[in-house]
């Protein structure tokens, strides 16, 4: 069978660190274009790929080539919906990095374009391809936890706002801060593991506090830096929320930056028969009671790397038409919930989700 011919649109860190290396080792994929508005980045990616690929700066040039079957979008968030819709309407299959868009309305536009064109639109919710998370999902489906009634997600770091003053901290570009950048992973994996329960209400707050004065912001580390002192900071550096669903209640507590020097990256699944603590990007511990004895164990999971799993599955679904767990129809619930948290914070009241 012929290779899937595709293009990378956006050649920054997420593309060069994860997406492109996975395509390199996929024997069923061939990258024809590397596109970035910064010519040097596109050229560097093409030179590294070493397969005669073209480096371009205009994504519409990519979409005009009938040989391109699919595009992988790794641009800043504000361009996700624009390029995805254009690509779908140009007859291309799409893998778009998370979040789907900077707001729920744009995510709905993406879903509509997918439904109208029939082309594939997957969102880069990479944890849906992680071995430990898929095992947790299976445990829940098998009833090992009993009724899962509460899930608590904590993602908190000490003064580590990424690239303060730049794209990550500019709402018009990113759509938000700690919630949309980091919290999207936690909310999405919780929804995935618990079977995508219908969200009913949300009450949340987002806080723009520690980074507001960029020149005075003290930090321990900063990826995507250095700081841009005359830049913009109008996003959330921390957030909290309680989401009621037709399944479990979900509690979220997150921060790019806090004045407590303690890092937390975990999710607790609480059930009537057992519980699980998942260490984000790591393993999990299962807790239960057997014959009156307290029992816990850590499953040793051997599975394909999640990034390879995501890319390999995308390439294969372009060839077969299979609907993946990362399809926009499934992933869009995460966008809906995040929008609800932002809307609740702005109104300082609970938001009731409409059907």
C-alpha positions in Angstrom: 0.0 0.0 0.0 1.2 3.5 -0.8 2.5 5.8 1.9 0.3 8.5 3.4 1.7 11.8 2.1 1.3 14.6 4.6 2.5 18.0 5.7 3.6 19.4 9.1 2.1 22.9 9.7 4.0 24.6 12.5 7.6 23.5 13.1 8.0 24.6 16.7 8.9 22.5 19.8 5.9 20.2 19.9 6.5 19.2 16.2 10.2 18.8 16.4 10.2 17.0 19.8 7.3 14.6 19.3 5.4 14.6 16.0 8.2 14.6 13.4 10.3 12.0 15.2 7.3 9.7 15.2 6.7 10.1 11.5 10.3 9.4 10.8 10.0 5.9 12.2 6.6 5.2 10.6 7.1 3.3 7.4 3.7 4.1 6.1 4.1 7.9 6.2 6.0 10.5 4.1 6.3 14.2 4.9 6.1 16.3 1.7 6.0 19.7 3.3 7.3 21.5 6.4 5.4 24.8 6.9 6.1 27.6 9.3 5.8 31.4 9.2 9.4 31.5 10.4 11.3 30.3 7.3 14.4 29.1 9.2 12.3 26.7 11.3 10.6 25.2 8.2 14.0 24.8 6.5 15.7 23.3 9.5 12.9 20.7 9.9 13.1 19.8 6.2 16.8 19.6 6.2 16.7 17.3 9.3 14.1 15.0 7.6 16.4 14.5 4.6 13.9 13.3 2.1 13.5 16.1 -0.4 10.7 17.7 1.5 9.8 21.3 0.7 10.0 24.1 3.3 7.2 26.7 2.9 5.8 29.6 4.9 2.2 29.7 3.6 -0.1 26.8 4.6 -2.4 27.4 1.7 0.4 26.4 -0.6 0.3 23.0 1.2 -3.5 22.7 0.9 -3.3 23.5 -2.9 -1.2 20.4 -3.5 -3.5 17.4 -4.4 -0.7 15.0 -3.5 -1.0 15.9 0.2 -3.6 13.7 1.9 -3.2 14.8 5.5 -1.9 17.7 7.6 -0.6 17.7 11.1 -1.2 21.1 12.8 1.3 22.2 15.5 0.8 25.9 15.4 -0.2 28.3 18.2 -3.7 27.7 19.5 -5.3 30.7 17.7 -4.7 29.1 14.3 -6.0 25.6 15.1 -9.6 26.2 14.0 -8.7 28.4 11.0 -6.2 25.9 9.5 -8.2 22.8 10.4 -11.4 24.1 8.7 -9.4 25.2 5.6 -7.7 21.9 5.4 -10.9 19.8 5.8 -12.6 21.9 3.1 -9.5 21.4 0.9 -10.1 17.6 1.2 -7.3 16.9 3.7 -7.4 14.7 6.8 -6.3 16.6 9.9 -4.5 15.9 13.2 -4.6 19.1 15.2 -2.7 19.6 18.4 -4.5 20.2 21.6 -6.5 22.3 22.5 -8.9 21.9 19.6 -9.3 25.7 19.6 -9.1 28.8 21.8 -12.8 28.5 22.7 -15.7 26.1 22.4 -17.4 28.0 19.6 -14.4 27.5 17.3 -14.2 23.8 18.3 -17.8 23.5 17.2 -16.9 25.1 13.8 -14.2 22.5 13.4 -16.6 19.6 14.2 -19.1 21.0 11.7 -16.5 21.2 9.0 -15.5 17.6 9.7 -19.1 16.4 9.5 -19.7 18.2 6.3 -16.6 17.0 4.5 -16.4 13.5 6.0 -12.6 13.9 6.4 -10.8 12.8 9.6 -10.3 15.4 12.3 -8.4 14.1 15.3 -7.3 16.3 18.2 -3.9 15.8 19.9 -5.1 14.5 23.2 -2.2 12.2 23.3 -3.0 10.6 26.7 -5.8 8.6 25.1 -2.9 6.5 23.6 -1.1 6.0 26.8 -0.9 2.4 28.2 -1.5 3.2 31.9 -4.5 5.4 31.1 -6.1 2.8 28.8 -5.6 0.2 31.6 -7.4 2.5 34.1 -10.2 2.9 31.6 -10.5 -0.9 31.3 -10.5 -1.3 35.1 -13.4 1.2 35.4 -15.3 -0.5 32.6 -14.8 -3.9 34.2 -16.2 -2.6 37.5 -13.0 -3.1 39.5 -13.5 0.3 41.2 -17.3 -0.1 41.6 -19.1 3.1 41.1 -16.6 5.9 40.3 -18.3 8.8 42.1 -15.5 11.4 42.4 -12.3 12.2 40.4 -9.8 14.7 41.7 -7.2 16.2 39.3 -4.2 18.2 40.6 -1.6 19.9 38.4 0.3 22.4 40.3 3.8 23.9 39.9 5.9 26.5 41.7 6.4 29.6 39.7 6.9 28.1 36.2 4.9 30.2 33.8 6.0 29.3 30.3 7.5 32.1 28.1 5.9 34.9 30.1 5.0 37.8 27.9 4.9 35.6 24.8 2.3 33.5 23.0 1.6 31.2 25.9 0.5 34.2 28.1 -1.5 36.1 25.5 -5.2 35.2 25.5 -5.7 36.2 21.9 -3.2 33.7 20.9 -3.5 30.9 23.4 -7.1 31.2 24.5 -6.1 30.9 28.2 -3.3 29.9 30.5 -2.8 27.0 32.9 -6.3 25.5 32.3 -6.2 25.4 28.5 -2.5 24.5 28.3 -2.1 22.0 31.1 -5.5 21.3 32.4 -6.8 20.2 29.0 -4.7 17.0 29.4 -6.2 16.2 32.9 -9.8 16.9 32.0 -9.5 15.0 28.8 -8.0 11.9 30.3 -10.6 11.9 33.1 -13.5 12.1 30.6 -11.9 9.4 28.5 -11.4 7.0 31.4 -14.9 7.5 32.8 -16.7 7.0 29.5 -17.4 10.6 28.5 -20.2 11.3 30.9 -22.5 14.2 30.0 -21.4 17.4 31.8 -24.3 19.0 33.7 -22.9 22.0 35.6 -19.6 23.6 36.4 -18.5 26.1 39.0 -15.0 27.4 38.6 -12.5 30.3 39.0 -9.4 31.2 37.1 -6.8 33.6 38.5 -4.4 36.0 36.8 -2.3 37.0 39.7 1.4 36.1 39.9 2.5 37.0 36.4 0.6 40.3 35.9 3.8 42.3 36.6 6.2 40.6 34.2 9.3 42.6 35.2 8.8 41.6 38.8 7.9 37.9 38.3 10.4 35.7 40.0 10.7 32.2 38.7 12.7 29.0 39.3 12.5 27.7 35.7 10.8 28.7 32.5 10.4 26.7 29.4 9.4 28.5 26.2 11.3 31.5 27.6 13.1 33.8 28.1 10.6 36.4 29.5 9.4 39.2 27.1 9.3 42.1 29.5 7.2 44.4 27.3 4.9 41.5 26.3 1.4 40.5 27.4 0.1 38.5 30.4 -3.6 38.3 30.5 -4.2 34.6 31.1 -4.8 32.3 34.1 -1.8 31.2 36.1 -4.1 29.0 38.3 -7.6 27.6 38.3 -10.0 25.5 40.3 -13.4 24.0 39.4 -16.0 21.4 40.3 -17.8 19.7 37.4 -20.9 17.7 37.9 -21.7 15.1 35.3 -24.1 12.2 34.8 -21.2 10.1 36.1 -18.6 11.2 38.7 -18.1 14.7 40.1 -14.8 16.0 38.8 -12.7 18.4 40.9 -9.8 20.3 39.2 -7.0 22.2 41.0 -4.3 23.6 38.8 -1.5 26.2 38.6 1.4 27.1 36.4 2.5 29.2 39.3 1.7 29.3 43.0 3.4 30.5 46.2 3.7 27.0 47.6 6.9 25.2 46.6 5.4 21.8 46.0 4.7 20.2 42.7 1.6 17.9 42.2 0.7 16.0 39.0 -1.8 13.3 39.7 -5.4 12.1 39.3 -7.4 10.2 41.9 -10.3 8.0 40.8 -12.5 7.3 43.8 -14.8 4.3 43.6 -17.0 2.3 45.9 -14.9 -0.9 45.5 -11.5 0.6 44.9 -9.5 3.7 44.0 -6.6 4.7 41.8 -3.9 7.3 42.0 -2.4 8.0 38.6 0.9 9.9 38.5 0.7 12.0 35.3 3.2 10.7 32.8 3.8 7.8 35.0 2.3 4.7 36.6 -0.7 4.2 38.9 -1.5 2.5 42.1 -4.7 0.5 42.6 -6.2 0.4 46.1 -8.9 -2.0 47.3 -10.0 -4.4 50.1 -9.8 -8.2 49.7 -11.1 -10.5 52.4 -10.8 -7.8 55.0 -7.3 -7.0 54.0 -6.1 -3.6 52.6 -4.5 -4.3 49.2 -2.6 -2.1 46.8 -0.5 -2.8 43.8 1.2 -1.0 40.9 0.6 -2.7 37.5 3.6 -2.8 35.2 2.4 -1.7 31.8 4.3 -2.4 28.6 2.8 -0.4 25.7 3.8 1.7 22.7 5.0 5.2 23.6 1.9 7.5 23.6 3.3 9.8 20.9 4.1 7.0 18.6 0.7 5.5 19.3 -1.0 8.8 18.4 0.9 9.3 15.2 0.8 5.7 14.1 -3.0 5.6 14.7 -3.5 8.8 12.7 -1.6 7.4 9.7 -3.5 4.1 9.9 -6.9 5.8 10.2 -6.2 7.9 7.1 -5.6 4.6 5.3 -8.7 2.8 6.8 -11.2 5.5 7.9 -11.3 4.1 11.5 -12.7 6.5 14.0 -10.1 7.0 16.8 -10.7 7.9 20.5 -9.2 11.3 19.7 -11.8 12.1 17.0 -13.3 15.6 17.4 -16.7 14.1 18.2 -15.2 12.6 21.4 -12.5 15.2 22.3 -14.9 18.2 22.0 -16.4 17.5 25.4 -13.1 18.7 26.9 -13.5 22.0 25.1 -17.0 22.4 26.3 -16.0 21.8 29.9 -13.0 24.3 29.8 -15.3 26.9 28.2 -17.7 26.3 31.1 -15.0 26.9 33.6 -13.9 30.2 31.9 -17.5 31.3 31.6 -18.2 30.5 35.3 -15.1 32.4 36.4 -16.1 35.4 34.4 -19.6 35.4 35.8 -18.6 34.3 39.3 -21.5 31.8 39.3 -22.3 28.2 38.4 -22.9 27.5 34.7 -25.5 25.0 33.6 -24.6 23.2 30.4 -27.3 23.1 27.7 -27.8 20.1 25.4 
